[in-house]
Amino acid sequence: MDIEPVIMSAGELESERAGEPGRLIRERYRTASQVIQNQGKMSCLMINDIDAGLGRFGNTQMTVNNQIVVGTLMNLSDNPTRVSIGQKWREFDVTHRVPIIVTGNDFSTLYAPLIREGRMEKFYWQPDREDIINIVHKMYAKDGISKEEVETIVDAFPNQALDFYGALRSRTYDQSISKWVNDIGGYENLGKTLLKGRKSGDLQTFVPPEQTVEALLESGHSLIREQQLIMNSKLSKEYMKNIDD
C-alpha cells in the first residue's frame, strides 16, 4: 500500500522514568504526521502486541506509565489533531490526523474504555485453510514449492500458527548451514578458514538448500516433537512437587 509506518513495540510502553512512554507515543505520532506532510506519503503509528505491554494478567501491577499510556492513546483517539510533547501550546500547531494501528492476542486484558466502540475499531483475524495456504505459498515463492505441495504441508500440520510454517523453512536452512560449517572444517576453524579464503580469493560460499516437501515435512515433525516435549515435561511442576511437604 506504499505506507510509511512508524512502529513501536510493547517493550517501549514501560520505562524507569515516569511519563516517558506516553511522551514517546506522542513523539512517534507527530513523526508520522511529519511523514505525511514532508514526504506526501500515507503513514500510521503502529504498536505491536499492545496487550503484552498494557494488559493485566493475573496479579501484574498497574504502573503510572501504564495509566499515562492508556490516557495518551485515549486522548489521541478523541483529539487526533492537537498533540503536545511538552512545548508551549500554540494555536497554529495542528497535527495531521494519523491512524493508530495496534496488534494483540487478547484485548480483553486492556482497559475497557480504551477499546470501546467509537474509540477503537476492532478486527478479529482468523485465517481459514485457503488463507493459510495462500500465505504459506507466498512464503515459499522463491523456493519453487507449488501450491499443491503447500496444501500437503498445511494438511499435514493442521491448527498450527503461521509462524510454524515459516519455521519449517528456517530449520532446513539451519541444518544446511550446520552441515556446511562441518564440511569446511567445523566451527572451531570457521573464522580461520573464512579469513584464509578471503585473503587467497578462494572464499567458501554457502549454497542455499533446495527446498523439498520431504525436507519440510521432516522439519515439521521435528517441531511437533519439540512442542509435545514441552507439554509433557512440565518441569516447573517437577521442581515444585515437594513445596507443600
Secondary structure, DSSP 8 states (H G I E B T S, - for coil): --EEEEEEEGGGG--SSTTHHHHHHHHHHHHHHHHHHHH--EEEEEEETHHHHH---TT----HHHHHHHHHHHHHHH-TT---SSS---TT-------EEE--S-GGGS-GGGSSTTT---------HHHHHHHHHHHTGGGT--HHHHHHHHHHSTT--HHHHHHHHHHHHHHHHHHHHHHTT-GGGHHHHHHHHHHHT-----------HHHHHHHHHHHHHHHHHHHHH-HHHHHTTTTT-
